[in-house]
Amino acid sequence: MLTSSTRFSVNVIRAAFVAGAALTFTAGAVIAAEDVTSDQILRALAPKKPLTRGLSMAPPAEPAVNAAEGKFMDSLRNRSTRSLSMGEREQIATIAESKPAIDLEINFDYNSANISKRSMQSVQALGKALSSPDLKGSTFVVAGHTDAVGGDEYNQELSERRADSIKRYLVDRFGIAGADLVTVGYGKTKPKSGLAPTDPTNRRVQVVNMANKATASTQ
């Protein structure tokens, strides 16, 4: 017999596959500039301000859905990137669609998970933004992506190592709690919309604020 939590998970995974593996899951800003600032990142990841009850055009999320999402995200804290199943990766992508997010084109050394010198400023800006009191208490997804050059297995493993590399930097240099950073790799399965799969711009790291505190606290 399926529990309500299991039914939710199954439905979310099914929705993810219907949406198509080629879709990018961020609903927030896309910033490709090398000189991205911490303020830009902070604004993109800030919890959405809820409308007043009189102006709200959409009903709030069902409490049961919010609870199921929270339980699922809690189950991912302190999990290794490689331990995530394909179903869990797609469930993360589906939940993330409605969350504040930013798409950063962070470059790495060739065939490596080492952050390139040209992208270090962007990673430092990310660390400053995630250290802000405005984002305290949130759980963030750090997702690695590659272009379509190379095999599936190779790109999947590379995207995971690159997401882990960003996490290690944020933990070591900015003291961000490792449990608050959930890393996931998508390999070459989710190129940016409108780009050829082999376009180098697909090599990127996405950051999503999974705990929308302003919405979650709304009655």
C-alpha positions as CSV (number, residue, x, y, z in Angstrom):
1,M,0.0,0.0,0.0
2,L,1.3,3.4,-0.9
3,T,1.5,6.1,1.8
4,S,0.5,9.6,1.0
5,S,4.2,10.6,1.0
6,T,5.0,7.8,-1.5
7,R,2.1,8.8,-3.7
8,F,3.3,12.4,-3.7
9,S,6.8,11.2,-4.7
10,V,5.5,9.1,-7.6
11,N,3.3,11.9,-8.9
12,V,6.2,14.4,-8.8
13,I,8.5,12.0,-10.6
14,R,5.9,11.3,-13.3
15,A,5.3,15.1,-13.7
16,A,9.1,15.6,-14.2
17,F,9.3,13.1,-17.0
18,V,6.2,14.5,-18.7
19,A,7.8,17.9,-18.7
20,G,10.8,16.5,-20.6
21,A,14.4,15.9,-19.6
22,A,15.6,18.8,-21.7
23,L,13.9,21.5,-19.7
24,T,15.9,23.7,-17.3
25,F,14.4,23.6,-13.9
26,T,15.1,27.1,-12.7
27,A,12.2,29.6,-12.6
28,G,14.4,32.5,-11.5
29,A,17.0,34.7,-13.0
30,V,19.7,33.7,-15.5
31,I,23.0,35.5,-15.1
32,A,25.9,34.6,-17.3
33,A,28.2,37.5,-16.7
34,E,31.5,36.8,-15.0
35,D,31.1,39.9,-12.9
36,V,27.9,38.8,-11.2
37,T,27.5,40.5,-7.8
38,S,26.4,39.1,-4.5
39,D,23.5,41.5,-4.5
40,Q,22.3,40.1,-7.8
41,I,22.4,36.6,-6.5
42,L,20.7,37.6,-3.3
43,R,17.8,39.2,-5.1
44,A,17.4,36.2,-7.3
45,L,17.3,33.8,-4.4
46,A,15.3,35.9,-2.0
47,P,12.0,34.3,-0.8
48,K,9.1,35.6,-2.9
49,K,7.0,38.2,-1.2
50,P,3.4,37.0,-0.8
51,L,0.6,39.2,-2.0
52,T,-2.0,40.3,0.5
53,R,-5.0,38.2,0.8
54,G,-7.2,40.7,-1.0
55,L,-4.8,40.8,-4.0
56,S,-3.8,37.2,-4.2
57,M,-5.0,35.6,-7.4
58,A,-3.8,32.1,-6.7
59,P,-4.5,29.8,-3.7
60,P,-1.7,29.0,-1.4
61,A,0.1,25.7,-1.7
62,E,-1.6,22.8,0.1
63,P,-0.1,22.3,3.6
64,A,0.2,18.6,2.8
65,V,2.2,19.3,-0.3
66,N,4.5,21.7,1.6
67,A,5.0,19.1,4.3
68,A,5.8,16.4,1.8
69,E,8.3,18.6,0.0
70,G,9.9,19.5,3.3
71,K,10.2,15.9,4.3
72,F,11.7,15.0,1.0
73,M,14.3,17.7,1.2
74,D,15.2,16.8,4.8
75,S,15.9,13.3,3.5
76,L,18.5,14.7,1.2
77,R,20.5,16.6,3.7
78,N,24.0,15.1,4.3
79,R,23.4,12.7,1.4
80,S,26.3,12.2,-1.1
81,T,25.6,13.5,-4.6
82,R,26.3,10.1,-6.1
83,S,23.8,8.4,-3.9
84,L,20.8,10.2,-5.5
85,S,18.7,8.1,-7.8
86,M,17.4,9.3,-11.1
87,G,13.9,9.5,-9.6
88,E,15.2,11.7,-6.7
89,R,17.1,13.9,-9.2
90,E,13.9,14.5,-11.2
91,Q,11.9,15.1,-8.0
92,I,14.3,17.8,-7.0
93,A,14.0,19.4,-10.5
94,T,10.2,19.4,-10.3
95,I,10.0,21.0,-6.8
96,A,12.6,23.5,-7.8
97,E,10.5,24.8,-10.8
98,S,8.5,27.1,-8.5
99,K,11.4,28.2,-6.2
100,P,13.7,31.3,-6.4
101,A,16.7,30.3,-8.5
102,I,19.7,31.6,-10.4
103,D,21.7,30.1,-13.2
104,L,25.5,30.8,-13.0
105,E,27.9,30.0,-15.8
106,I,30.7,29.0,-13.6
107,N,33.7,27.6,-15.6
108,F,35.9,24.8,-14.6
109,D,39.3,23.7,-15.8
110,Y,39.2,21.4,-18.8
111,N,38.0,17.9,-18.0
112,S,38.1,18.8,-14.3
113,A,36.1,19.8,-11.3
114,N,38.6,22.6,-10.4
115,I,37.0,26.0,-10.5
116,S,38.7,28.2,-13.1
117,K,40.3,31.4,-12.0
118,R,38.0,33.4,-14.3
119,S,35.0,32.2,-12.3
120,M,36.3,32.5,-8.8
121,Q,34.8,36.0,-8.4
122,S,31.3,34.6,-9.2
123,V,31.7,31.8,-6.7
124,Q,32.8,34.2,-4.0
125,A,29.8,36.4,-4.8
126,L,27.6,33.3,-4.3
127,G,29.2,32.6,-1.0
128,K,28.6,36.1,0.2
129,A,25.0,35.9,-0.9
130,L,24.3,32.6,0.8
131,S,25.9,33.9,4.0
132,S,23.3,36.7,4.1
133,P,20.9,36.8,7.1
134,D,18.1,37.2,4.5
135,L,18.7,33.6,3.4
136,K,19.5,32.1,6.8
137,G,17.6,28.8,7.4
138,S,17.1,28.0,3.7
139,T,18.2,24.8,2.0
140,F,19.9,25.3,-1.3
141,V,20.2,22.9,-4.2
142,V,23.5,23.2,-6.1
143,A,23.0,21.5,-9.5
144,G,25.8,20.8,-12.0
145,H,25.3,20.6,-15.7
146,T,27.5,19.9,-18.7
147,D,27.2,20.3,-22.5
148,A,26.4,17.2,-24.7
149,V,30.0,16.6,-25.7
150,G,31.0,13.1,-24.4
151,G,29.1,10.1,-23.1
152,D,26.2,10.1,-20.7
153,E,28.0,8.4,-17.9
154,Y,31.1,10.6,-18.2
155,N,29.0,13.8,-18.2
156,Q,26.8,12.7,-15.3
157,E,29.9,12.0,-13.1
158,L,31.5,15.2,-14.2
159,S,28.4,17.3,-13.3
160,E,28.3,15.6,-9.9
161,R,31.9,16.4,-9.2
162,R,31.5,20.0,-10.2
163,A,28.5,20.5,-8.0
164,D,30.5,19.0,-5.1
165,S,33.4,21.3,-5.8
166,I,31.2,24.3,-5.4
167,K,29.8,23.0,-2.2
168,R,33.2,22.3,-0.7
169,Y,34.3,25.8,-1.6
170,L,31.2,27.4,0.1
171,V,31.6,25.2,3.2
172,D,35.4,25.7,3.5
173,R,35.6,29.4,2.7
174,F,32.3,30.8,3.9
175,G,31.3,28.4,6.7
176,I,28.0,27.5,5.2
177,A,26.6,24.4,6.8
178,G,27.1,21.4,4.5
179,A,23.6,20.1,5.4
180,D,22.1,23.2,3.9
181,L,23.6,22.5,0.5
182,V,22.1,19.6,-1.5
183,T,24.2,18.8,-4.5
184,V,22.9,17.1,-7.6
185,G,24.3,16.4,-11.1
186,Y,22.2,16.3,-14.3
187,G,25.0,15.7,-16.8
188,K,23.9,16.7,-20.3
189,T,20.2,15.9,-19.7
190,K,19.0,19.5,-19.2
191,P,20.5,21.9,-21.7
192,K,19.3,25.5,-21.5
193,S,16.2,26.3,-23.5
194,G,16.9,27.5,-27.0
195,L,20.5,26.3,-27.1
196,A,22.1,23.5,-29.0
197,P,23.0,20.7,-26.5
198,T,26.7,21.0,-27.5
199,D,26.8,24.8,-26.7
200,P,29.4,25.5,-24.1
201,T,27.0,27.7,-22.3
202,N,25.3,24.6,-21.0
203,R,28.3,24.0,-18.7
204,R,26.8,25.8,-15.7
205,V,25.8,25.6,-12.0
206,Q,22.3,26.3,-10.9
207,V,21.4,27.4,-7.3
208,V,17.9,27.1,-6.0
209,N,16.5,28.3,-2.7
210,M,14.3,25.3,-1.8
211,A,13.0,26.8,1.5
212,N,10.7,29.7,0.5
213,K,10.4,31.2,4.0
214,A,8.0,34.0,3.1
215,T,5.5,31.7,1.4
216,A,6.0,29.0,4.0
217,S,5.1,31.4,6.9
218,T,2.0,32.7,5.2
219,Q,-1.3,31.7,6.9
